[in-house]
């Protein structure tokens, strides 16, 4: 780490980060436990595609995605804290051959069409 990489946060920035963190109520790894993704690599790809959706729609990533590290089975693994919207975007961007993902995509389309 260099001096340029270190950054001090102002109390206002810390406060805004705290507010954003309150909305991050889901973990991406929950999708693995629900068998919506078969591997961490597949989950990482789904999260990446979900972040691309947010980026293209100019939604702030820090309010929807936060990389974190968690202990699982005695190992430290990367995970993400997600807003509910980011979690659903991750599900929708996972492998559609997966039954949970396909059912979720179909349900979203049905709800959209019923609200027309």
C-alpha positions in Angstrom: 0.0 0.0 0.0 1.3 3.4 -0.8 0.6 6.8 0.7 -1.5 7.6 -2.3 -3.7 4.6 -1.6 -4.4 5.4 2.0 -7.4 7.7 2.4 -8.9 9.3 5.5 -12.6 9.5 5.7 -14.4 12.5 7.0 -17.1 12.0 9.6 -19.7 12.9 6.9 -18.3 10.2 4.6 -18.3 7.7 7.5 -21.9 8.6 8.2 -23.0 8.2 4.6 -21.2 4.8 4.4 -23.1 3.7 7.5 -26.4 4.7 6.0 -25.6 2.8 2.8 -24.6 -0.3 4.8 -28.0 -0.4 6.5 -29.6 -1.2 3.2 -27.2 -4.1 2.5 -29.3 -6.8 4.1 -28.5 -9.9 2.0 -25.4 -11.9 1.3 -24.6 -13.2 -2.2 -23.5 -16.5 -0.7 -27.2 -17.1 0.4 -27.8 -17.9 -3.3 -25.3 -20.7 -3.0 -27.1 -22.1 0.0 -30.4 -21.9 -1.9 -28.7 -23.7 -4.8 -29.3 -20.8 -7.1 -25.6 -20.9 -8.1 -23.5 -24.0 -8.3 -20.1 -22.5 -7.4 -18.4 -19.3 -6.2 -17.2 -18.7 -9.7 -20.8 -18.8 -11.0 -21.9 -16.5 -8.2 -19.1 -14.1 -8.9 -20.2 -13.9 -12.6 -23.8 -13.2 -11.5 -22.7 -10.5 -9.1 -20.5 -9.0 -11.9 -23.4 -8.9 -14.3 -25.7 -7.4 -11.7 -23.1 -4.6 -11.0 -23.0 -4.0 -14.8 -26.8 -3.5 -14.8 -26.5 -1.0 -12.0 -23.6 0.8 -13.7 -25.5 1.1 -17.0 -28.5 2.5 -15.1 -26.3 4.9 -13.1 -27.2 3.4 -9.8 -24.6 3.8 -7.0 -22.7 0.6 -6.5 -21.8 1.4 -2.9 -25.5 1.5 -2.0 -26.1 -1.9 -3.5 -22.9 -4.0 -3.3 -20.1 -4.3 -0.8 -17.4 -6.9 -1.0 -16.8 -8.6 2.4 -14.8 -11.5 3.7 -16.4 -14.2 5.8 -15.3 -17.4 7.5 -16.7 -20.6 6.0 -15.6 -24.0 7.2 -12.5 -22.6 8.7 -11.5 -20.6 5.5 -11.8 -16.9 4.7 -13.9 -16.5 1.5 -15.0 -13.4 -0.4 -18.7 -12.6 -0.3 -20.8 -9.6 -1.0 -23.4 -7.7 1.1 -26.2 -6.8 -1.2 -29.3 -4.6 -1.1 -32.5 -6.5 -1.8 -32.5 -5.1 -5.3 -28.9 -6.2 -5.9 -29.7 -9.6 -4.6 -32.6 -10.0 -7.1 -30.5 -8.7 -9.9 -27.9 -11.3 -9.0 -30.5 -14.1 -9.0 -31.8 -12.9 -12.4 -28.3 -12.8 -13.8 -27.3 -16.3 -12.6 -27.4 -19.4 -14.9 -30.9 -19.7 -16.3 -30.5 -23.5 -16.5 -30.7 -23.5 -12.7 -34.3 -24.3 -11.6 -34.4 -21.6 -8.9 -33.1 -19.0 -11.3 -35.5 -20.0 -14.1 -38.5 -20.0 -11.8 -37.5 -16.6 -10.4 -37.1 -15.2 -14.0 -40.5 -16.6 -15.0 -42.2 -15.2 -11.8 -40.8 -11.7 -12.5 -42.1 -11.8 -16.1 -45.5 -13.0 -14.9 -45.7 -10.2 -12.3 -44.7 -7.6 -14.8 -47.3 -8.8 -17.3 -50.0 -8.9 -14.7 -49.3 -5.3 -13.7 -49.7 -4.0 -17.3 
